[in-house]
Amino acid sequence: MDSLQKRILKTLVYADIFDYPLTFNQLEKFLITSQKKDFKIGDIKLKEIAKKGNYFFLRGKEKIIKERKRKEKYADRKLKIAQQVVRVLRLIPFIKMVAVTGNLAMRNANQEDDIDFLIITQRKRLWLSRFLAVVLLELLGKRRRPEEKEVKDKICLNMFLDEDHLEMSEKQQNLFSAHEILQLKSLYEKDKFYDKFLDQNRWVKKFLANWKK
């Protein structure tokens, strides 16, 4: 098995952890590789890989196509909720960016899932911004509290960063974090802050060298 085939298989095995079949464009974009690799659909030749319609997946896992389509419907509804909440959070003047992360960013959400936010703030305004965000979410009745078990459509303030500390620590620099950064969906940003975030985390290319906006 040549190195390209190994990378393609590894990418689909990783996606299968999340029951997520990939389109060719996604397979190419999220190929697990430290060096850019160009390839075509016809280059995918492994017997372990199957294709149906627009989707590639591990052979024998065809059912995850239906699962993906079902989750996309849930995700689209949750994204509308997220956008409504962001309209309120953007009233906080110190917030530079609000993005959806995790499975929802890939439209791969279960019906009972919460909504994970990453928020970037102005320097020296992280804790104030967090406090104001918590207050606003409480007023909206949308904050996910740590002890809650029913979290459907609640907002989890998953990560706060200030503009002077955008780079992930070395311990966090792994394939999972690279995916989280490159698949996040920005719902609000000032001054092209997602580009600044990417610039401070160029290490992601060690895992996903094919990725581009």
MODELLER restraints for C-alpha pairs under 7 A, 6 or more apart:
rsr = mdl.restraints
at = mdl.atoms
rsr.add(forms.Gaussian(group=physical.xy_distance, feature=features.Distance(at['CA:5:A'], at['CA:44:A']), mean=6.94, stdev=0.5))
rsr.add(forms.Gaussian(group=physical.xy_distance, feature=features.Distance(at['CA:5:A'], at['CA:46:A']), mean=6.99, stdev=0.5))
rsr.add(forms.Gaussian(group=physical.xy_distance, feature=features.Distance(at['CA:7:A'], at['CA:31:A']), mean=6.62, stdev=0.5))
rsr.add(forms.Gaussian(group=physical.xy_distance, feature=features.Distance(at['CA:7:A'], at['CA:32:A']), mean=5.82, stdev=0.5))
rsr.add(forms.Gaussian(group=physical.xy_distance, feature=features.Distance(at['CA:7:A'], at['CA:33:A']), mean=6.56, stdev=0.5))
rsr.add(forms.Gaussian(group=physical.xy_distance, feature=features.Distance(at['CA:8:A'], at['CA:31:A']), mean=6.43, stdev=0.5))
rsr.add(forms.Gaussian(group=physical.xy_distance, feature=features.Distance(at['CA:10:A'], at['CA:32:A']), mean=6.96, stdev=0.5))
rsr.add(forms.Gaussian(group=physical.xy_distance, feature=features.Distance(at['CA:11:A'], at['CA:31:A']), mean=5.65, stdev=0.5))
rsr.add(forms.Gaussian(group=physical.xy_distance, feature=features.Distance(at['CA:11:A'], at['CA:32:A']), mean=5.57, stdev=0.5))
rsr.add(forms.Gaussian(group=physical.xy_distance, feature=features.Distance(at['CA:12:A'], at['CA:57:A']), mean=6.18, stdev=0.5))
rsr.add(forms.Gaussian(group=physical.xy_distance, feature=features.Distance(at['CA:12:A'], at['CA:58:A']), mean=6.70, stdev=0.5))
rsr.add(forms.Gaussian(group=physical.xy_distance, feature=features.Distance(at['CA:15:A'], at['CA:21:A']), mean=6.67, stdev=0.5))
rsr.add(forms.Gaussian(group=physical.xy_distance, feature=features.Distance(at['CA:19:A'], at['CA:64:A']), mean=5.61, stdev=0.5))
rsr.add(forms.Gaussian(group=physical.xy_distance, feature=features.Distance(at['CA:20:A'], at['CA:64:A']), mean=6.30, stdev=0.5))
rsr.add(forms.Gaussian(group=physical.xy_distance, feature=features.Distance(at['CA:20:A'], at['CA:68:A']), mean=6.10, stdev=0.5))
rsr.add(forms.Gaussian(group=physical.xy_distance, feature=features.Distance(at['CA:21:A'], at['CA:55:A']), mean=5.80, stdev=0.5))
rsr.add(forms.Gaussian(group=physical.xy_distance, feature=features.Distance(at['CA:21:A'], at['CA:56:A']), mean=5.64, stdev=0.5))
rsr.add(forms.Gaussian(group=physical.xy_distance, feature=features.Distance(at['CA:21:A'], at['CA:57:A']), mean=5.02, stdev=0.5))
rsr.add(forms.Gaussian(group=physical.xy_distance, feature=features.Distance(at['CA:21:A'], at['CA:64:A']), mean=6.46, stdev=0.5))
rsr.add(forms.Gaussian(group=physical.xy_distance, feature=features.Distance(at['CA:21:A'], at['CA:65:A']), mean=6.14, stdev=0.5))
rsr.add(forms.Gaussian(group=physical.xy_distance, feature=features.Distance(at['CA:22:A'], at['CA:55:A']), mean=5.29, stdev=0.5))
rsr.add(forms.Gaussian(group=physical.xy_distance, feature=features.Distance(at['CA:22:A'], at['CA:56:A']), mean=5.25, stdev=0.5))
rsr.add(forms.Gaussian(group=physical.xy_distance, feature=features.Distance(at['CA:22:A'], at['CA:57:A']), mean=6.67, stdev=0.5))
rsr.add(forms.Gaussian(group=physical.xy_distance, feature=features.Distance(at['CA:23:A'], at['CA:54:A']), mean=5.48, stdev=0.5))
rsr.add(forms.Gaussian(group=physical.xy_distance, feature=features.Distance(at['CA:23:A'], at['CA:55:A']), mean=4.63, stdev=0.5))
rsr.add(forms.Gaussian(group=physical.xy_distance, feature=features.Distance(at['CA:23:A'], at['CA:56:A']), mean=6.10, stdev=0.5))
rsr.add(forms.Gaussian(group=physical.xy_distance, feature=features.Distance(at['CA:24:A'], at['CA:41:A']), mean=6.96, stdev=0.5))
rsr.add(forms.Gaussian(group=physical.xy_distance, feature=features.Distance(at['CA:28:A'], at['CA:210:A']), mean=6.83, stdev=0.5))
rsr.add(forms.Gaussian(group=physical.xy_distance, feature=features.Distance(at['CA:29:A'], at['CA:210:A']), mean=5.34, stdev=0.5))
rsr.add(forms.Gaussian(group=physical.xy_distance, feature=features.Distance(at['CA:29:A'], at['CA:211:A']), mean=4.69, stdev=0.5))
rsr.add(forms.Gaussian(group=physical.xy_distance, feature=features.Distance(at['CA:29:A'], at['CA:212:A']), mean=6.97, stdev=0.5))
rsr.add(forms.Gaussian(group=physical.xy_distance, feature=features.Distance(at['CA:30:A'], at['CA:208:A']), mean=5.90, stdev=0.5))
rsr.add(forms.Gaussian(group=physical.xy_distance, feature=features.Distance(at['CA:30:A'], at['CA:210:A']), mean=6.61, stdev=0.5))
rsr.add(forms.Gaussian(group=physical.xy_distance, feature=features.Distance(at['CA:30:A'], at['CA:211:A']), mean=5.99, stdev=0.5))
rsr.add(forms.Gaussian(group=physical.xy_distance, feature=features.Distance(at['CA:31:A'], at['CA:208:A']), mean=6.09, stdev=0.5))
rsr.add(forms.Gaussian(group=physical.xy_distance, feature=features.Distance(at['CA:31:A'], at['CA:210:A']), mean=6.43, stdev=0.5))
rsr.add(forms.Gaussian(group=physical.xy_distance, feature=features.Distance(at['CA:32:A'], at['CA:207:A']), mean=5.67, stdev=0.5))
rsr.add(forms.Gaussian(group=physical.xy_distance, feature=features.Distance(at['CA:32:A'], at['CA:208:A']), mean=5.24, stdev=0.5))
rsr.add(forms.Gaussian(group=physical.xy_distance, feature=features.Distance(at['CA:33:A'], at['CA:207:A']), mean=5.41, stdev=0.5))
rsr.add(forms.Gaussian(group=physical.xy_distance, feature=features.Distance(at['CA:33:A'], at['CA:208:A']), mean=5.46, stdev=0.5))
rsr.add(forms.Gaussian(group=physical.xy_distance, feature=features.Distance(at['CA:33:A'], at['CA:209:A']), mean=5.81, stdev=0.5))
rsr.add(forms.Gaussian(group=physical.xy_distance, feature=features.Distance(at['CA:34:A'], at['CA:205:A']), mean=6.28, stdev=0.5))
rsr.add(forms.Gaussian(group=physical.xy_distance, feature=features.Distance(at['CA:34:A'], at['CA:206:A']), mean=4.46, stdev=0.5))
rsr.add(forms.Gaussian(group=physical.xy_distance, feature=features.Distance(at['CA:34:A'], at['CA:207:A']), mean=5.16, stdev=0.5))
rsr.add(forms.Gaussian(group=physical.xy_distance, feature=features.Distance(at['CA:34:A'], at['CA:208:A']), mean=6.25, stdev=0.5))
rsr.add(forms.Gaussian(group=physical.xy_distance, feature=features.Distance(at['CA:34:A'], at['CA:209:A']), mean=5.26, stdev=0.5))
rsr.add(forms.Gaussian(group=physical.xy_distance, feature=features.Distance(at['CA:35:A'], at['CA:209:A']), mean=5.43, stdev=0.5))
rsr.add(forms.Gaussian(group=physical.xy_distance, feature=features.Distance(at['CA:36:A'], at['CA:209:A']), mean=5.06, stdev=0.5))
rsr.add(forms.Gaussian(group=physical.xy_distance, feature=features.Distance(at['CA:36:A'], at['CA:210:A']), mean=4.97, stdev=0.5))
rsr.add(forms.Gaussian(group=physical.xy_distance, feature=features.Distance(at['CA:37:A'], at['CA:210:A']), mean=6.54, stdev=0.5))
rsr.add(forms.Gaussian(group=physical.xy_distance, feature=features.Distance(at['CA:48:A'], at['CA:58:A']), mean=5.94, stdev=0.5))
rsr.add(forms.Gaussian(group=physical.xy_distance, feature=features.Distance(at['CA:48:A'], at['CA:59:A']), mean=5.42, stdev=0.5))
rsr.add(forms.Gaussian(group=physical.xy_distance, feature=features.Distance(at['CA:49:A'], at['CA:56:A']), mean=6.90, stdev=0.5))
rsr.add(forms.Gaussian(group=physical.xy_distance, feature=features.Distance(at['CA:49:A'], at['CA:57:A']), mean=5.85, stdev=0.5))
rsr.add(forms.Gaussian(group=physical.xy_distance, feature=features.Distance(at['CA:49:A'], at['CA:58:A']), mean=4.73, stdev=0.5))
rsr.add(forms.Gaussian(group=physical.xy_distance, feature=features.Distance(at['CA:49:A'], at['CA:59:A']), mean=5.11, stdev=0.5))
rsr.add(forms.Gaussian(group=physical.xy_distance, feature=features.Distance(at['CA:50:A'], at['CA:56:A']), mean=5.79, stdev=0.5))
rsr.add(forms.Gaussian(group=physical.xy_distance, feature=features.Distance(at['CA:50:A'], at['CA:57:A']), mean=5.54, stdev=0.5))
rsr.add(forms.Gaussian(group=physical.xy_distance, feature=features.Distance(at['CA:50:A'], at['CA:58:A']), mean=5.87, stdev=0.5))
rsr.add(forms.Gaussian(group=physical.xy_distance, feature=features.Distance(at['CA:50:A'], at['CA:59:A']), mean=4.92, stdev=0.5))
rsr.add(forms.Gaussian(group=physical.xy_distance, feature=features.Distance(at['CA:51:A'], at['CA:57:A']), mean=6.39, stdev=0.5))
rsr.add(forms.Gaussian(group=physical.xy_distance, feature=features.Distance(at['CA:68:A'], at['CA:108:A']), mean=6.41, stdev=0.5))
rsr.add(forms.Gaussian(group=physical.xy_distance, feature=features.Distance(at['CA:71:A'], at['CA:107:A']), mean=6.76, stdev=0.5))
rsr.add(forms.Gaussian(group=physical.xy_distance, feature=features.Distance(at['CA:71:A'], at['CA:108:A']), mean=5.14, stdev=0.5))
rsr.add(forms.Gaussian(group=physical.xy_distance, feature=features.Distance(at['CA:71:A'], at['CA:109:A']), mean=5.18, stdev=0.5))
rsr.add(forms.Gaussian(group=physical.xy_distance, feature=features.Distance(at['CA:71:A'], at['CA:110:A']), mean=5.73, stdev=0.5))
rsr.add(forms.Gaussian(group=physical.xy_distance, feature=features.Distance(at['CA:72:A'], at['CA:107:A']), mean=4.96, stdev=0.5))
rsr.add(forms.Gaussian(group=physical.xy_distance, feature=features.Distance(at['CA:72:A'], at['CA:108:A']), mean=5.75, stdev=0.5))
rsr.add(forms.Gaussian(group=physical.xy_distance, feature=features.Distance(at['CA:72:A'], at['CA:109:A']), mean=6.86, stdev=0.5))
rsr.add(forms.Gaussian(group=physical.xy_distance, feature=features.Distance(at['CA:74:A'], at['CA:109:A']), mean=6.21, stdev=0.5))
rsr.add(forms.Gaussian(group=physical.xy_distance, feature=features.Distance(at['CA:74:A'], at['CA:110:A']), mean=6.48, stdev=0.5))
rsr.add(forms.Gaussian(group=physical.xy_distance, feature=features.Distance(at['CA:74:A'], at['CA:111:A']), mean=5.60, stdev=0.5))
rsr.add(forms.Gaussian(group=physical.xy_distance, feature=features.Distance(at['CA:75:A'], at['CA:104:A']), mean=5.84, stdev=0.5))
rsr.add(forms.Gaussian(group=physical.xy_distance, feature=features.Distance(at['CA:75:A'], at['CA:107:A']), mean=4.93, stdev=0.5))
rsr.add(forms.Gaussian(group=physical.xy_distance, feature=features.Distance(at['CA:75:A'], at['CA:108:A']), mean=6.33, stdev=0.5))
rsr.add(forms.Gaussian(group=physical.xy_distance, feature=features.Distance(at['CA:75:A'], at['CA:109:A']), mean=5.17, stdev=0.5))
rsr.add(forms.Gaussian(group=physical.xy_distance, feature=features.Distance(at['CA:76:A'], at['CA:107:A']), mean=6.89, stdev=0.5))
rsr.add(forms.Gaussian(group=physical.xy_distance, feature=features.Distance(at['CA:78:A'], at['CA:153:A']), mean=6.41, stdev=0.5))
rsr.add(forms.Gaussian(group=physical.xy_distance, feature=features.Distance(at['CA:83:A'], at['CA:187:A']), mean=6.66, stdev=0.5))
rsr.add(forms.Gaussian(group=physical.xy_distance, feature=features.Distance(at['CA:89:A'], at['CA:133:A']), mean=6.42, stdev=0.5))
rsr.add(forms.Gaussian(group=physical.xy_distance, feature=features.Distance(at['CA:92:A'], at['CA:129:A']), mean=6.95, stdev=0.5))
rsr.add(forms.Gaussian(group=physical.xy_distance, feature=features.Distance(at['CA:94:A'], at['CA:121:A']), mean=5.58, stdev=0.5))
rsr.add(forms.Gaussian(group=physical.xy_distance, feature=features.Distance(at['CA:94:A'], at['CA:122:A']), mean=5.12, stdev=0.5))
rsr.add(forms.Gaussian(group=physical.xy_distance, feature=features.Distance(at['CA:94:A'], at['CA:125:A']), mean=6.46, stdev=0.5))
rsr.add(forms.Gaussian(group=physical.xy_distance, feature=features.Distance(at['CA:94:A'], at['CA:129:A']), mean=6.45, stdev=0.5))
rsr.add(forms.Gaussian(group=physical.xy_distance, feature=features.Distance(at['CA:95:A'], at['CA:120:A']), mean=6.09, stdev=0.5))
rsr.add(forms.Gaussian(group=physical.xy_distance, feature=features.Distance(at['CA:95:A'], at['CA:121:A']), mean=4.41, stdev=0.5))
rsr.add(forms.Gaussian(group=physical.xy_distance, feature=features.Distance(at['CA:95:A'], at['CA:122:A']), mean=6.19, stdev=0.5))
rsr.add(forms.Gaussian(group=physical.xy_distance, feature=features.Distance(at['CA:95:A'], at['CA:129:A']), mean=6.87, stdev=0.5))
rsr.add(forms.Gaussian(group=physical.xy_distance, feature=features.Distance(at['CA:96:A'], at['CA:120:A']), mean=5.41, stdev=0.5))
rsr.add(forms.Gaussian(group=physical.xy_distance, feature=features.Distance(at['CA:96:A'], at['CA:121:A']), mean=5.11, stdev=0.5))
rsr.add(forms.Gaussian(group=physical.xy_distance, feature=features.Distance(at['CA:96:A'], at['CA:122:A']), mean=6.34, stdev=0.5))
rsr.add(forms.Gaussian(group=physical.xy_distance, feature=features.Distance(at['CA:96:A'], at['CA:189:A']), mean=5.49, stdev=0.5))
rsr.add(forms.Gaussian(group=physical.xy_distance, feature=features.Distance(at['CA:96:A'], at['CA:190:A']), mean=5.26, stdev=0.5))
rsr.add(forms.Gaussian(group=physical.xy_distance, feature=features.Distance(at['CA:96:A'], at['CA:193:A']), mean=6.77, stdev=0.5))
rsr.add(forms.Gaussian(group=physical.xy_distance, feature=features.Distance(at['CA:97:A'], at['CA:119:A']), mean=5.61, stdev=0.5))
rsr.add(forms.Gaussian(group=physical.xy_distance, feature=features.Distance(at['CA:97:A'], at['CA:120:A']), mean=5.05, stdev=0.5))
rsr.add(forms.Gaussian(group=physical.xy_distance, feature=features.Distance(at['CA:97:A'], at['CA:188:A']), mean=5.38, stdev=0.5))
rsr.add(forms.Gaussian(group=physical.xy_distance, feature=features.Distance(at['CA:97:A'], at['CA:189:A']), mean=4.07, stdev=0.5))
rsr.add(forms.Gaussian(group=physical.xy_distance, feature=features.Distance(at['CA:97:A'], at['CA:190:A']), mean=6.40, stdev=0.5))
rsr.add(forms.Gaussian(group=physical.xy_distance, feature=features.Distance(at['CA:97:A'], at['CA:193:A']), mean=6.45, stdev=0.5))
rsr.add(forms.Gaussian(group=physical.xy_distance, feature=features.Distance(at['CA:98:A'], at['CA:117:A']), mean=6.65, stdev=0.5))
rsr.add(forms.Gaussian(group=physical.xy_distance, feature=features.Distance(at['CA:98:A'], at['CA:118:A']), mean=5.81, stdev=0.5))
rsr.add(forms.Gaussian(group=physical.xy_distance, feature=features.Distance(at['CA:98:A'], at['CA:119:A']), mean=4.64, stdev=0.5))
rsr.add(forms.Gaussian(group=physical.xy_distance, feature=features.Distance(at['CA:98:A'], at['CA:120:A']), mean=6.64, stdev=0.5))
rsr.add(forms.Gaussian(group=physical.xy_distance, feature=features.Distance(at['CA:98:A'], at['CA:186:A']), mean=6.07, stdev=0.5))
rsr.add(forms.Gaussian(group=physical.xy_distance, feature=features.Distance(at['CA:98:A'], at['CA:187:A']), mean=5.81, stdev=0.5))
rsr.add(forms.Gaussian(group=physical.xy_distance, feature=features.Distance(at['CA:98:A'], at['CA:188:A']), mean=5.20, stdev=0.5))
rsr.add(forms.Gaussian(group=physical.xy_distance, feature=features.Distance(at['CA:98:A'], at['CA:189:A']), mean=6.44, stdev=0.5))
rsr.add(forms.Gaussian(group=physical.xy_distance, feature=features.Distance(at['CA:99:A'], at['CA:117:A']), mean=5.57, stdev=0.5))
rsr.add(forms.Gaussian(group=physical.xy_distance, feature=features.Distance(at['CA:99:A'], at['CA:118:A']), mean=5.17, stdev=0.5))
rsr.add(forms.Gaussian(group=physical.xy_distance, feature=features.Distance(at['CA:99:A'], at['CA:119:A']), mean=6.51, stdev=0.5))
rsr.add(forms.Gaussian(group=physical.xy_distance, feature=features.Distance(at['CA:99:A'], at['CA:184:A']), mean=6.38, stdev=0.5))
rsr.add(forms.Gaussian(group=physical.xy_distance, feature=features.Distance(at['CA:99:A'], at['CA:185:A']), mean=5.31, stdev=0.5))
rsr.add(forms.Gaussian(group=physical.xy_distance, feature=features.Distance(at['CA:99:A'], at['CA:186:A']), mean=4.07, stdev=0.5))
rsr.add(forms.Gaussian(group=physical.xy_distance, feature=features.Distance(at['CA:99:A'], at['CA:187:A']), mean=5.29, stdev=0.5))
rsr.add(forms.Gaussian(group=physical.xy_distance, feature=features.Distance(at['CA:99:A'], at['CA:188:A']), mean=6.87, stdev=0.5))
rsr.add(forms.Gaussian(group=physical.xy_distance, feature=features.Distance(at['CA:100:A'], at['CA:116:A']), mean=5.73, stdev=0.5))
rsr.add(forms.Gaussian(group=physical.xy_distance, feature=features.Distance(at['CA:100:A'], at['CA:117:A']), mean=4.81, stdev=0.5))
rsr.add(forms.Gaussian(group=physical.xy_distance, feature=features.Distance(at['CA:100:A'], at['CA:118:A']), mean=6.32, stdev=0.5))
rsr.add(forms.Gaussian(group=physical.xy_distance, feature=features.Distance(at['CA:100:A'], at['CA:184:A']), mean=5.75, stdev=0.5))
rsr.add(forms.Gaussian(group=physical.xy_distance, feature=features.Distance(at['CA:100:A'], at['CA:185:A']), mean=5.15, stdev=0.5))
rsr.add(forms.Gaussian(group=physical.xy_distance, feature=features.Distance(at['CA:100:A'], at['CA:186:A']), mean=6.37, stdev=0.5))
rsr.add(forms.Gaussian(group=physical.xy_distance, feature=features.Distance(at['CA:101:A'], at['CA:116:A']), mean=5.55, stdev=0.5))
rsr.add(forms.Gaussian(group=physical.xy_distance, feature=features.Distance(at['CA:101:A'], at['CA:117:A']), mean=6.00, stdev=0.5))
rsr.add(forms.Gaussian(group=physical.xy_distance, feature=features.Distance(at['CA:101:A'], at['CA:118:A']), mean=6.62, stdev=0.5))
rsr.add(forms.Gaussian(group=physical.xy_distance, feature=features.Distance(at['CA:101:A'], at['CA:180:A']), mean=6.35, stdev=0.5))
rsr.add(forms.Gaussian(group=physical.xy_distance, feature=features.Distance(at['CA:101:A'], at['CA:184:A']), mean=4.73, stdev=0.5))
rsr.add(forms.Gaussian(group=physical.xy_distance, feature=features.Distance(at['CA:101:A'], at['CA:185:A']), mean=6.58, stdev=0.5))
rsr.add(forms.Gaussian(group=physical.xy_distance, feature=features.Distance(at['CA:102:A'], at['CA:116:A']), mean=6.67, stdev=0.5))
rsr.add(forms.Gaussian(group=physical.xy_distance, feature=features.Distance(at['CA:102:A'], at['CA:180:A']), mean=6.18, stdev=0.5))
rsr.add(forms.Gaussian(group=physical.xy_distance, feature=features.Distance(at['CA:103:A'], at['CA:109:A']), mean=5.57, stdev=0.5))
rsr.add(forms.Gaussian(group=physical.xy_distance, feature=features.Distance(at['CA:105:A'], at['CA:183:A']), mean=6.21, stdev=0.5))
rsr.add(forms.Gaussian(group=physical.xy_distance, feature=features.Distance(at['CA:105:A'], at['CA:184:A']), mean=5.26, stdev=0.5))
rsr.add(forms.Gaussian(group=physical.xy_distance, feature=features.Distance(at['CA:105:A'], at['CA:185:A']), mean=5.41, stdev=0.5))
rsr.add(forms.Gaussian(group=physical.xy_distance, feature=features.Distance(at['CA:106:A'], at['CA:183:A']), mean=6.62, stdev=0.5))
rsr.add(forms.Gaussian(group=physical.xy_distance, feature=features.Distance(at['CA:112:A'], at['CA:151:A']), mean=6.79, stdev=0.5))
rsr.add(forms.Gaussian(group=physical.xy_distance, feature=features.Distance(at['CA:112:A'], at['CA:152:A']), mean=4.48, stdev=0.5))
rsr.add(forms.Gaussian(group=physical.xy_distance, feature=features.Distance(at['CA:113:A'], at['CA:151:A']), mean=6.42, stdev=0.5))
rsr.add(forms.Gaussian(group=physical.xy_distance, feature=features.Distance(at['CA:113:A'], at['CA:152:A']), mean=5.03, stdev=0.5))
rsr.add(forms.Gaussian(group=physical.xy_distance, feature=features.Distance(at['CA:113:A'], at['CA:153:A']), mean=6.42, stdev=0.5))
rsr.add(forms.Gaussian(group=physical.xy_distance, feature=features.Distance(at['CA:114:A'], at['CA:151:A']), mean=5.28, stdev=0.5))
rsr.add(forms.Gaussian(group=physical.xy_distance, feature=features.Distance(at['CA:114:A'], at['CA:152:A']), mean=4.95, stdev=0.5))
rsr.add(forms.Gaussian(group=physical.xy_distance, feature=features.Distance(at['CA:114:A'], at['CA:153:A']), mean=4.73, stdev=0.5))
rsr.add(forms.Gaussian(group=physical.xy_distance, feature=features.Distance(at['CA:114:A'], at['CA:154:A']), mean=4.97, stdev=0.5))
rsr.add(forms.Gaussian(group=physical.xy_distance, feature=features.Distance(at['CA:114:A'], at['CA:155:A']), mean=6.08, stdev=0.5))
rsr.add(forms.Gaussian(group=physical.xy_distance, feature=features.Distance(at['CA:114:A'], at['CA:156:A']), mean=6.68, stdev=0.5))
rsr.add(forms.Gaussian(group=physical.xy_distance, feature=features.Distance(at['CA:115:A'], at['CA:153:A']), mean=5.97, stdev=0.5))
rsr.add(forms.Gaussian(group=physical.xy_distance, feature=features.Distance(at['CA:115:A'], at['CA:154:A']), mean=5.97, stdev=0.5))
rsr.add(forms.Gaussian(group=physical.xy_distance, feature=features.Distance(at['CA:115:A'], at['CA:155:A']), mean=4.85, stdev=0.5))
rsr.add(forms.Gaussian(group=physical.xy_distance, feature=features.Distance(at['CA:115:A'], at['CA:156:A']), mean=5.81, stdev=0.5))
rsr.add(forms.Gaussian(group=physical.xy_distance, feature=features.Distance(at['CA:116:A'], at['CA:155:A']), mean=6.10, stdev=0.5))
rsr.add(forms.Gaussian(group=physical.xy_distance, feature=features.Distance(at['CA:116:A'], at['CA:156:A']), mean=4.83, stdev=0.5))
rsr.add(forms.Gaussian(group=physical.xy_distance, feature=features.Distance(at['CA:116:A'], at['CA:157:A']), mean=6.23, stdev=0.5))
rsr.add(forms.Gaussian(group=physical.xy_distance, feature=features.Distance(at['CA:116:A'], at['CA:158:A']), mean=5.57, stdev=0.5))
rsr.add(forms.Gaussian(group=physical.xy_distance, feature=features.Distance(at['CA:117:A'], at['CA:156:A']), mean=6.12, stdev=0.5))
rsr.add(forms.Gaussian(group=physical.xy_distance, feature=features.Distance(at['CA:117:A'], at['CA:157:A']), mean=5.18, stdev=0.5))
rsr.add(forms.Gaussian(group=physical.xy_distance, feature=features.Distance(at['CA:117:A'], at['CA:158:A']), mean=5.45, stdev=0.5))
rsr.add(forms.Gaussian(group=physical.xy_distance, feature=features.Distance(at['CA:117:A'], at['CA:159:A']), mean=6.67, stdev=0.5))
rsr.add(forms.Gaussian(group=physical.xy_distance, feature=features.Distance(at['CA:118:A'], at['CA:157:A']), mean=6.71, stdev=0.5))
rsr.add(forms.Gaussian(group=physical.xy_distance, feature=features.Distance(at['CA:118:A'], at['CA:158:A']), mean=5.95, stdev=0.5))
rsr.add(forms.Gaussian(group=physical.xy_distance, feature=features.Distance(at['CA:118:A'], at['CA:159:A']), mean=4.75, stdev=0.5))
rsr.add(forms.Gaussian(group=physical.xy_distance, feature=features.Distance(at['CA:118:A'], at['CA:160:A']), mean=5.95, stdev=0.5))
rsr.add(forms.Gaussian(group=physical.xy_distance, feature=features.Distance(at['CA:119:A'], at['CA:159:A']), mean=6.29, stdev=0.5))
rsr.add(forms.Gaussian(group=physical.xy_distance, feature=features.Distance(at['CA:119:A'], at['CA:160:A']), mean=4.90, stdev=0.5))
rsr.add(forms.Gaussian(group=physical.xy_distance, feature=features.Distance(at['CA:119:A'], at['CA:161:A']), mean=6.32, stdev=0.5))
rsr.add(forms.Gaussian(group=physical.xy_distance, feature=features.Distance(at['CA:120:A'], at['CA:160:A']), mean=5.85, stdev=0.5))
rsr.add(forms.Gaussian(group=physical.xy_distance, feature=features.Distance(at['CA:120:A'], at['CA:161:A']), mean=4.74, stdev=0.5))
rsr.add(forms.Gaussian(group=physical.xy_distance, feature=features.Distance(at['CA:120:A'], at['CA:162:A']), mean=5.28, stdev=0.5))
rsr.add(forms.Gaussian(group=physical.xy_distance, feature=features.Distance(at['CA:120:A'], at['CA:163:A']), mean=6.36, stdev=0.5))
rsr.add(forms.Gaussian(group=physical.xy_distance, feature=features.Distance(at['CA:121:A'], at['CA:129:A']), mean=6.97, stdev=0.5))
rsr.add(forms.Gaussian(group=physical.xy_distance, feature=features.Distance(at['CA:121:A'], at['CA:161:A']), mean=6.25, stdev=0.5))
rsr.add(forms.Gaussian(group=physical.xy_distance, feature=features.Distance(at['CA:121:A'], at['CA:162:A']), mean=4.59, stdev=0.5))
rsr.add(forms.Gaussian(group=physical.xy_distance, feature=features.Distance(at['CA:121:A'], at['CA:163:A']), mean=5.95, stdev=0.5))
rsr.add(forms.Gaussian(group=physical.xy_distance, feature=features.Distance(at['CA:122:A'], at['CA:162:A']), mean=5.72, stdev=0.5))
rsr.add(forms.Gaussian(group=physical.xy_distance, feature=features.Distance(at['CA:122:A'], at['CA:163:A']), mean=5.62, stdev=0.5))
rsr.add(forms.Gaussian(group=physical.xy_distance, feature=features.Distance(at['CA:123:A'], at['CA:162:A']), mean=5.33, stdev=0.5))
rsr.add(forms.Gaussian(group=physical.xy_distance, feature=features.Distance(at['CA:123:A'], at['CA:163:A']), mean=5.45, stdev=0.5))
rsr.add(forms.Gaussian(group=physical.xy_distance, feature=features.Distance(at['CA:123:A'], at['CA:164:A']), mean=6.05, stdev=0.5))
rsr.add(forms.Gaussian(group=physical.xy_distance, feature=features.Distance(at['CA:126:A'], at['CA:161:A']), mean=6.92, stdev=0.5))
rsr.add(forms.Gaussian(group=physical.xy_distance, feature=features.Distance(at['CA:126:A'], at['CA:162:A']), mean=5.81, stdev=0.5))
rsr.add(forms.Gaussian(group=physical.xy_distance, feature=features.Distance(at['CA:134:A'], at['CA:143:A']), mean=6.96, stdev=0.5))
rsr.add(forms.Gaussian(group=physical.xy_distance, feature=features.Distance(at['CA:137:A'], at['CA:143:A']), mean=4.89, stdev=0.5))
rsr.add(forms.Gaussian(group=physical.xy_distance, feature=features.Distance(at['CA:142:A'], at['CA:154:A']), mean=4.87, stdev=0.5))
rsr.add(forms.Gaussian(group=physical.xy_distance, feature=features.Distance(at['CA:142:A'], at['CA:155:A']), mean=5.71, stdev=0.5))
rsr.add(forms.Gaussian(group=physical.xy_distance, feature=features.Distance(at['CA:143:A'], at['CA:154:A']), mean=5.53, stdev=0.5))
rsr.add(forms.Gaussian(group=physical.xy_distance, feature=features.Distance(at['CA:143:A'], at['CA:155:A']), mean=5.04, stdev=0.5))
rsr.add(forms.Gaussian(group=physical.xy_distance, feature=features.Distance(at['CA:143:A'], at['CA:156:A']), mean=6.53, stdev=0.5))
rsr.add(forms.Gaussian(group=physical.xy_distance, feature=features.Distance(at['CA:144:A'], at['CA:151:A']), mean=6.27, stdev=0.5))
rsr.add(forms.Gaussian(group=physical.xy_distance, feature=features.Distance(at['CA:144:A'], at['CA:154:A']), mean=5.08, stdev=0.5))
rsr.add(forms.Gaussian(group=physical.xy_distance, feature=features.Distance(at['CA:144:A'], at['CA:155:A']), mean=5.39, stdev=0.5))
rsr.add(forms.Gaussian(group=physical.xy_distance, feature=features.Distance(at['CA:144:A'], at['CA:156:A']), mean=5.26, stdev=0.5))
rsr.add(forms.Gaussian(group=physical.xy_distance, feature=features.Distance(at['CA:166:A'], at['CA:197:A']), mean=5.95, stdev=0.5))
rsr.add(forms.Gaussian(group=physical.xy_distance, feature=features.Distance(at['CA:166:A'], at['CA:200:A']), mean=6.09, stdev=0.5))
rsr.add(forms.Gaussian(group=physical.xy_distance, feature=features.Distance(at['CA:167:A'], at['CA:200:A']), mean=5.19, stdev=0.5))
rsr.add(forms.Gaussian(group=physical.xy_distance, feature=features.Distance(at['CA:167:A'], at['CA:201:A']), mean=5.32, stdev=0.5))
rsr.add(forms.Gaussian(group=physical.xy_distance, feature=features.Distance(at['CA:168:A'], at['CA:201:A']), mean=6.85, stdev=0.5))
rsr.add(forms.Gaussian(group=physical.xy_distance, feature=features.Distance(at['CA:175:A'], at['CA:207:A']), mean=5.89, stdev=0.5))
rsr.add(forms.Gaussian(group=physical.xy_distance, feature=features.Distance(at['CA:178:A'], at['CA:204:A']), mean=4.91, stdev=0.5))
rsr.add(forms.Gaussian(group=physical.xy_distance, feature=features.Distance(at['CA:178:A'], at['CA:207:A']), mean=6.95, stdev=0.5))
